[in-house]
């Protein structure tokens, strides 16, 4: 039976990765070829900021304090600067230790998670919403998923095969968020029970309650979408593990 042959670009990229990680050949490359950035480090830096943002977002959900929301926005701005820098580094790189497209997808997917953290704060501020037990739980699960994503990307340079466990934790976090989302929606639209709790002689109160319900639905949906972006980042981590492990 003939052995399975990898595509040429995969064999070349794997060879380049081994040569760059070998001290002797790496020294030769440094003396003869343009500088090769450490893409493991620059992606790890982006993951670190993403984890900080999710910690701040959980803090915002726990306290509803404006200062925590401001911290989320400041960290997202820092993350955006890192993303733009990483894109420039990628575009100028002579060779990469993994597929160039996967590096691009990693940079973009991690940045999208940070964007969702910032826009969650902005939505709550614009809609004048406070957090509740469902939005807090969903955010805590997102934080757990981001921490697993960070752990996985940090393992790629040394023990990439172990990063697959983290990728699976990321995917599970997305599924848990979806379960909480469905519970939140089911609880939110228990209309009869909520209307009975209000004074029927005050129709304005009933109207305000209905408006609040739809505001909360927007928040829940936004957090659910953030979980989708988290799952995509986990898929990128998995793809890289398959390629280099």
C-alpha positions as CSV (number, residue, x, y, z in Angstrom):
1,X,0.0,0.0,0.0
2,X,1.4,3.4,-1.0
3,X,2.0,6.0,1.7
4,X,-0.2,9.1,1.9
5,X,1.7,12.0,0.4
6,X,1.1,15.5,1.8
7,X,0.6,18.4,-0.6
8,X,3.8,20.1,-1.6
9,X,3.1,23.3,0.3
10,X,2.5,21.4,3.6
11,X,5.8,19.5,3.2
12,X,7.6,22.7,2.5
13,X,6.1,24.5,5.4
14,X,6.8,21.6,7.8
15,X,10.4,21.5,6.6
16,X,10.7,25.3,7.1
17,X,9.3,25.0,10.6
18,X,11.9,22.2,11.5
19,X,14.7,24.2,10.1
20,X,13.7,27.4,11.9
21,X,13.5,25.5,15.2
22,X,16.9,23.8,14.8
23,X,19.6,26.0,16.5
24,X,22.2,25.4,13.8
25,X,20.0,26.0,10.8
26,X,18.2,28.9,12.5
27,X,21.6,30.6,12.9
28,X,22.3,30.1,9.2
29,X,18.9,31.5,8.3
30,X,19.5,34.6,10.4
31,X,22.8,35.2,8.6
32,X,21.5,34.7,5.1
33,X,17.7,35.4,5.0
34,X,15.5,38.3,6.2
35,X,14.5,38.3,9.9
36,X,11.7,35.7,10.7
37,X,9.3,37.0,13.4
38,X,8.3,34.7,16.2
39,X,4.6,34.3,15.3
40,X,4.0,32.1,18.4
41,X,4.9,35.1,20.6
42,X,2.9,37.7,18.7
43,X,-0.3,35.5,18.7
44,X,0.3,34.8,22.4
45,X,0.5,38.5,23.2
46,X,-2.9,39.0,21.5
47,X,-4.4,36.1,23.5
48,X,-3.1,37.6,26.7
49,X,-4.9,40.9,26.0
50,X,-8.0,39.0,25.0
51,X,-8.0,37.2,28.4
52,X,-7.5,40.5,30.2
53,X,-10.5,41.9,28.3
54,X,-12.7,39.0,29.3
55,X,-11.7,39.4,32.9
56,X,-12.7,43.0,32.8
57,X,-16.0,42.2,31.1
58,X,-16.8,39.7,33.8
59,X,-16.0,42.5,36.3
60,X,-18.3,44.8,34.5
61,X,-21.1,42.3,34.6
62,X,-20.5,41.7,38.3
63,X,-20.4,45.3,39.4
64,X,-22.1,47.3,36.5
65,X,-19.5,50.0,37.3
66,X,-18.6,52.4,34.5
67,X,-14.9,52.2,35.3
68,X,-14.9,48.5,34.4
69,X,-16.6,49.3,31.1
70,X,-14.0,51.9,30.4
71,X,-11.3,49.3,31.1
72,X,-12.8,47.0,28.6
73,X,-12.8,49.7,25.9
74,X,-9.2,50.7,26.7
75,X,-8.0,47.1,26.5
76,X,-9.9,46.5,23.2
77,X,-8.1,49.6,21.8
78,X,-4.8,48.1,22.8
79,X,-5.8,44.8,21.3
80,X,-6.7,46.5,18.0
81,X,-3.3,48.1,17.9
82,X,-1.6,44.7,18.4
83,X,-3.8,43.2,15.7
84,X,-2.8,45.9,13.2
85,X,0.8,45.4,14.0
86,X,0.6,41.6,13.7
87,X,-1.0,42.0,10.2
88,X,1.9,44.2,9.1
89,X,4.4,41.6,10.5
90,X,2.6,38.8,8.7
91,X,2.5,40.7,5.4
92,X,6.2,41.4,5.5
93,X,7.3,38.0,6.7
94,X,9.6,36.0,4.4
95,X,8.6,32.6,5.9
96,X,6.2,31.5,8.7
97,X,6.4,28.5,11.0
98,X,2.8,27.5,10.1
99,X,0.4,28.1,7.2
100,X,0.2,31.9,6.6
101,X,-3.6,31.7,6.2
102,X,-3.9,30.0,9.6
103,X,-1.9,32.8,11.2
104,X,-4.2,35.4,9.5
105,X,-7.3,33.5,10.8
106,X,-5.9,33.4,14.3
107,X,-5.2,37.1,14.4
108,X,-8.6,38.0,13.1
109,X,-10.6,35.5,15.2
110,X,-9.0,36.6,18.4
111,X,-9.6,40.2,17.6
112,X,-13.3,39.6,16.9
113,X,-13.7,38.2,20.4
114,X,-12.2,41.4,21.8
115,X,-14.5,43.5,19.6
116,X,-17.6,41.7,20.9
117,X,-16.5,42.4,24.5
118,X,-16.3,46.1,23.8
119,X,-19.6,46.2,21.9
120,X,-21.3,44.3,24.7
121,X,-20.4,47.1,27.1
122,X,-21.5,49.7,24.6
123,X,-24.8,48.0,24.0
124,X,-25.5,47.8,27.7
125,X,-24.7,51.5,28.1
126,X,-26.8,52.6,25.1
127,X,-29.8,50.5,26.1
128,X,-29.3,51.5,29.8
129,X,-29.2,47.8,30.9
130,X,-27.8,46.3,34.0
131,X,-26.5,42.7,34.0
132,X,-28.5,39.8,35.3
133,X,-27.7,36.2,36.2
134,X,-27.9,35.0,32.6
135,X,-25.6,37.6,31.1
136,X,-23.1,37.1,33.9
137,X,-23.1,33.4,33.5
138,X,-22.7,33.6,29.7
139,X,-19.8,36.1,30.2
140,X,-18.1,33.8,32.7
141,X,-18.3,30.9,30.3
142,X,-16.8,33.1,27.5
143,X,-14.0,34.0,29.9
144,X,-13.3,30.3,30.6
145,X,-13.3,29.6,26.8
146,X,-10.8,32.5,26.2
147,X,-8.5,31.2,28.9
148,X,-8.5,27.8,27.3
149,X,-7.8,29.4,23.9
150,X,-4.9,31.3,25.5
151,X,-3.6,28.1,27.1
152,X,-3.7,26.3,23.7
153,X,-1.9,28.9,21.7
154,X,0.8,29.2,24.4
155,X,1.5,25.4,23.9
156,X,1.9,25.5,20.2
157,X,5.6,26.4,20.3
158,X,6.6,23.6,22.7
159,X,3.9,20.9,23.1
160,X,1.4,21.5,20.2
161,X,-0.2,18.1,20.6
162,X,-1.5,19.1,24.0
163,X,-3.2,22.2,22.7
164,X,-5.9,20.0,21.1
165,X,-7.4,19.5,24.6
166,X,-7.7,23.3,25.0
167,X,-9.3,23.5,21.6
168,X,-12.0,21.1,22.8
169,X,-12.5,23.1,26.0
170,X,-13.1,26.2,23.8
171,X,-15.7,24.4,21.7
172,X,-17.4,23.1,24.9
173,X,-17.5,26.7,26.3
174,X,-19.4,27.8,23.1
175,X,-22.0,25.0,23.6
176,X,-22.4,25.9,27.3
177,X,-23.1,29.5,26.3
178,X,-25.7,28.4,23.9
179,X,-27.5,26.4,26.6
180,X,-27.6,29.4,28.9
181,X,-28.8,31.5,26.1
182,X,-31.8,29.2,25.4
183,X,-32.6,29.2,29.2
184,X,-32.4,33.0,29.3
185,X,-34.7,33.4,26.3
186,X,-37.2,30.9,27.7
187,X,-37.2,32.7,31.1
188,X,-37.4,36.2,29.4
189,X,-40.5,35.4,27.4
190,X,-42.6,34.1,30.3
191,X,-44.9,37.1,29.4
192,X,-48.1,36.1,31.3
193,X,-46.3,35.6,34.6
194,X,-44.5,38.9,34.3
195,X,-47.5,40.9,33.2
196,X,-49.5,39.5,36.1
197,X,-46.9,40.8,38.5
198,X,-47.5,44.3,37.3
199,X,-50.3,46.6,38.1
200,X,-52.7,46.4,35.2
201,X,-53.9,49.9,36.0
202,X,-50.5,51.2,34.8
203,X,-50.1,50.4,31.1
204,X,-46.9,52.4,30.9
205,X,-45.3,50.0,33.3
206,X,-46.4,47.1,31.2
207,X,-45.0,48.8,28.1
208,X,-41.6,49.5,29.8
209,X,-41.4,45.8,30.8
210,X,-42.0,44.7,27.3
211,X,-39.3,47.1,26.0
212,X,-36.9,45.8,28.6
213,X,-37.5,42.3,27.5
214,X,-36.5,43.1,23.9
215,X,-33.4,45.0,25.1
216,X,-32.3,41.9,27.1
217,X,-32.9,39.7,24.2
218,X,-30.5,41.8,22.2
219,X,-27.9,41.5,24.9
220,X,-28.3,37.7,25.1
221,X,-28.0,37.4,21.4
222,X,-24.9,39.5,21.3
223,X,-23.2,37.3,23.9
224,X,-24.3,34.2,21.9
225,X,-22.7,35.7,18.8
226,X,-19.5,36.3,20.8
227,X,-19.5,32.6,21.6
228,X,-19.7,31.8,17.9
229,X,-16.6,33.9,17.3
230,X,-14.9,32.0,20.2
231,X,-15.7,28.7,18.6
232,X,-14.2,29.9,15.3
233,X,-11.0,30.8,17.1
234,X,-11.0,27.3,18.7
235,X,-11.3,25.8,15.2
236,X,-8.3,27.8,14.1
237,X,-6.3,26.5,17.0
238,X,-7.4,22.9,16.1
239,X,-6.4,23.4,12.5
240,X,-2.9,24.6,13.5
241,X,-2.5,21.7,15.9
242,X,-3.3,19.2,13.1
243,X,-0.8,21.0,10.8
244,X,2.2,21.2,13.1
245,X,1.8,18.6,15.8
